[in-house]
Amino acid sequence: MRELKVDLANPIVIAESPFVNEPGVDRWGFYQFPVLDRLLDGRIAVTFHINADSALAYGKGTLEPNRSVSSDGGLTWERVTSEAPRAGLLLSNGEQLRVGMADLTPPTHPIEKYDLPPSRGRTIGSYGQQPYVCYRHGELPPELQGVPSARLAVGGTAWTPERARLDDPDLLRHSAEGVFPVTWWGDVHLTPDGSLVGVVYPCRIEGKDFGPWHCGCYRSDDLGRSWQLQGRILYRPGPTADRHDGFTEPASVVLPDGELLAILRTTDGFGDGPMYQTRSRDGGVQWDEPKILRANGVLPRLLRLNNGVLVMSTGRPGADLNFSADGRGEMWSDRFPLVPLLGPGNQDDSCGYTSLLALDANTFLVAYSWFQKPAGPGKTSKAVLVQRVRVTP
């Protein structure tokens, strides 16, 4: 693999929790899960979670400002409320689309509110032994179907919420924690022919593959107003592999030759699980057998720089970067750690969720959480950080 020069600037703390870490006090979900975005006005924003990590929190606001913005390319930051609209994916007709993002998930409501069809199965998740009751997507009430999204008209300044049609007759959706979330999360890409393709989760189907999560690939030929299933990346571990809940949190990228590359999480309540890598050469219909990329990691993020280098960020334990100099993910560098590993557990030092944003052909920002920021004698607090990275072949 060709040598890369990697320069990491000093990290910048953009938000710090008002509380210190205390033994036995669980604040999982607070001051973590950062997401980098461009705003419509050109500024850069990092929005982070200040709530419980629960389906009950979907679509809810926060009592504290949960965003920091930069007007100078990430050199300085100001903590603000998250009111300024984000930019989206620029479509071939000049509109912008936002889809596949967790912040578009509508608020959940108690399942008693809905006239639900017969369930098609029930499974238990590894986190908290949470039961998931599954239903056929096409049999659900209209408000529980489809893809939450938002569209910005040409020259517009305000996003219009939409619910795109989802064509997948075998798809199951689930209730959890006494509510029914409408989730469709993953990376969506504009292809050279003007269509859209996304690799998303969570997905379940009936039959022999019921139970484990898997990831689905969907295509839209009408600018995101409807989505059609292309193929599935099913979780079928070998007989000696550790059993996990399945494939979740896919990162994907379209390579210059049109090949789709996807990286998938399996870490769950059973413990660390491998991250897998797979490819499709026909637009997401057929996928190679997923191969183990590394022994652990959650929410992998991918960014292909204009210099041809492919960047991956992930974490748990900690947070780190890897680089593929070939730009295809055939070979990866060693890890570049972003936070020190101090605790024995895989969630002691960071939530492991990261986000990437390109600044130019060679430079990008990475956002991540740090759970062990010094906060006075013998004390630590949770913080969200941004770091500028320059990588040159």
Secondary structure, 3 states (H helix, E strand, C coil): CCCCEEEECCCEEEEECCCCCCCCCCCCCEEEEEEEEEECCCCEEEEEEECCCCHHHCCCCCCCCCEEEECCCCCCCEEECCCCCECCEECCCCCEEEECCHHHCCCCCEHHHCCCCCCCEEEECCCCCCEEEEEEHHHCCHHHCCEEEEEECCCCCCCEEEEEEEECCCEEEEEECCECCCCCEEEEEECCCCCEEEEEEEEEECHHHCCCEEEEEEEECCCCCEEEEEEEECCCCCCCCCCCCECEEEEEEECCCCCEEEEEECCECCECCCEEEEEECCCCCCCCCCEEEECCCEEEEEEECCCCCEEEEEECCCEEEEEECCCCCCCCCCCEECCCCCCCCCCCCCCCCEEEEECCCCEEEEEEEEEEEECCCCCEEEEEEEEEEEEEC
